[in-house]
Amino acid sequence: MKNFKRAKAQAALDWPKDLLSISDLSPQRVREALQLAQRVKEAPGAYQHSLTGCHAVLLFEKPSLRTRLTFEIGMATLGGTASFVDCQHQRIGERESVKDMAKNLERWCSVLVLRTFSHAILEELARNTVIPVINALSDFEHPAQVLADMLTLQQRWEEVQGRKVVYVGDPNNVSNSLMQVCAMLGVHFVLISPAGYAADPVCCERAWRAAEQSGSSVELSHDLGRLFGADAVYTDVWTSMGQESQAEKKRRDFAGYQVTPALMNRAGKKALFLHCLPAHRGEEVVDAVIDGPRSAVYDQAENRLHVHKALLLKALRNA
């Protein structure tokens, strides 16, 4: 009964039960999560017993290095425990219904962390359980990643409002979440992709509404000239997991959008380089950029740990 009591208490708090989309958070809640992640990073010892008695279950349909380890290490260093369930060979909902799985899991554990292909699976699981569900990646959004990205930029710049972030490449789950969180925090966002590759209209609409409130802007373009003045250039793989059949076509279509030193120079001499990793070196980015002095990719990876700890604390203790 412990999980049901915790869930009832959670319902009365401002932090949402589930984090499935970055839009589940208000701009103020985004800032609170980033502030908590920074505090956790600076004083980890102060939180080492915060989640004693809590247990996370990680249900992953996709391979993972950063996401799995940072959630597992995060739970352990907060005093909790974690169980990893490999769903790569038998997808969620295949062996038994999503509802039955949810109703079992809520009686054993405190929080569910999912890395799935289908965002609909996340939503169905969240509807059928009283415990928190965290999106650790779906085909639609990657909210935890972009919080780590914003934490990284905040550490570099102190204030992100008014800065310009340009995403170059394939519109995907990362760019869907990134455009929204940038708009929420007053960051000007530009997505540059080849013709025929469009950003998700739902996420665009959410981002445009958020930009109206924050005074920022969200722009979709095919013109690499829009890189000028960027404070950060972000890219991701051209072919996401599950899209391997499209790899050759995408290599041709995206050939001119590879992030090279010349492309970075079009942004400006001080522009940072961001990538959520893993990177396909020699495709979307060359070694000279990802290993160069303006690259912040390993800071992003480190900050996944601090952000995941903050999300667990918020979900389970409303810290």
LINJOKA-V301116 format. One record per backbone hydrogen bond with DSSP energy under -0.5 kcal/mol. CO is the residue of the C=O (numbers start at 1). NH is the residue of the N-H. E is the energy in kcal/mol with one decimal. If there is no record, write none. Layout:
co: {CO;CO}
nh: {NH;NH}
e: {E;E}
This chain:
co: {1;2;3;4;5;6;7;8;9;10;18;19;21;22;26;27;28;29;30;31;32;33;34;35;36;37;38;39;43;44;45;47;49;51;54;55;55;56;57;57;58;58;59;59;60;65;66;67;68;69;70;71;72;73;74;75;75;76;78;79;81;83;84;85;85;91;91;97;98;99;100;101;102;104;105;105;110;111;112;113;114;115;115;117;117;118;118;119;120;121;122;123;124;126;132;133;134;134;135;137;141;142;143;144;145;146;147;148;149;150;151;152;153;154;157;160;163;164;164;165;165;166;166;167;172;173;173;174;175;176;177;178;179;180;181;182;183;186;188;189;190;190;191;191;192;194;196;200;201;202;203;204;205;206;207;208;209;210;211;211;217;219;221;222;223;224;225;227;231;232;233;234;235;238;240;243;244;246;247;248;249;250;252;254;255;258;259;260;261;262;263;263;264;264;267;268;272;273;274;279;280;280;280;284;285;285;286;286;287;289;292;294;296;297;298;299;300;301;301;302;302;303;304;305;306;307;308;309;310;311;312;313;313;313;314}
nh: {5;6;7;8;9;10;11;12;12;13;20;135;24;25;30;31;32;33;34;35;36;37;38;39;40;41;42;43;46;47;48;50;52;54;81;110;111;83;59;113;60;85;61;115;87;69;70;71;72;73;74;75;76;77;78;78;80;79;51;53;56;58;86;60;87;94;95;101;102;103;104;105;106;107;108;109;132;57;134;59;136;61;62;119;139;121;122;123;124;125;126;127;128;129;112;19;114;136;144;116;138;146;147;148;149;150;151;152;153;154;155;156;157;158;159;163;188;231;232;167;190;168;234;192;176;142;177;178;179;180;181;182;183;184;185;187;186;162;165;219;167;192;193;221;169;197;198;204;205;206;207;208;209;210;211;212;213;214;215;216;189;191;193;224;226;227;228;230;272;166;274;168;276;240;243;246;247;250;251;252;253;254;255;257;258;260;286;264;265;266;266;267;267;268;229;271;233;296;235;281;283;284;285;259;282;283;289;290;291;292;295;273;300;301;302;303;304;304;305;305;306;307;308;309;310;311;312;313;314;315;316;317;318;319;318}
e: {-2.1;-2.4;-2.3;-2.2;-2.1;-2.4;-1.8;-0.6;-0.9;-1.9;-0.5;-3.0;-2.0;-1.6;-2.3;-2.2;-2.2;-2.3;-2.2;-2.6;-2.5;-2.5;-2.0;-2.1;-2.8;-2.0;-2.2;-2.4;-1.4;-1.7;-1.0;-1.7;-1.4;-2.4;-2.0;-3.1;-1.3;-2.4;-0.6;-2.7;-0.7;-3.4;-0.5;-2.3;-3.0;-2.0;-2.4;-1.8;-2.5;-3.3;-1.8;-2.4;-2.2;-2.7;-0.9;-0.6;-2.6;-1.3;-3.4;-0.7;-2.5;-3.2;-0.5;-2.1;-0.8;-2.0;-0.6;-2.2;-2.7;-2.5;-1.6;-2.7;-2.2;-1.4;-1.5;-2.2;-0.7;-2.2;-2.8;-2.5;-3.3;-3.5;-0.6;-0.5;-1.5;-0.6;-1.0;-2.1;-2.5;-2.5;-2.5;-2.0;-1.1;-1.0;-2.6;-2.5;-2.4;-0.8;-0.8;-2.4;-2.0;-1.6;-1.5;-1.6;-1.9;-2.4;-2.2;-2.0;-2.3;-2.6;-2.1;-1.6;-2.8;-2.5;-2.2;-2.2;-2.8;-2.8;-1.4;-0.5;-2.1;-0.5;-3.1;-3.2;-2.4;-0.8;-1.8;-3.0;-2.5;-0.8;-2.5;-2.5;-1.8;-2.3;-1.8;-3.1;-1.0;-2.7;-3.0;-2.5;-3.0;-0.6;-0.5;-2.9;-2.6;-1.7;-0.6;-2.3;-2.4;-2.2;-2.5;-2.9;-2.1;-2.3;-2.6;-1.7;-1.2;-2.0;-2.1;-1.0;-2.9;-2.8;-2.2;-0.6;-2.0;-1.7;-1.5;-2.2;-2.5;-2.7;-2.8;-3.0;-0.6;-0.6;-2.2;-2.4;-1.6;-2.5;-2.2;-1.6;-2.7;-2.7;-0.9;-2.4;-0.9;-0.9;-1.8;-2.5;-2.1;-1.0;-0.5;-0.8;-0.8;-1.8;-1.7;-1.2;-2.9;-2.6;-1.9;-1.0;-2.3;-0.6;-0.7;-2.9;-3.0;-0.5;-1.3;-2.1;-2.7;-1.0;-1.5;-2.6;-2.2;-2.0;-2.4;-2.5;-0.9;-0.7;-0.6;-1.3;-0.9;-2.5;-2.7;-2.1;-2.0;-2.6;-2.2;-2.5;-2.5;-2.6;-2.3;-2.5;-0.7;-1.0;-0.9}
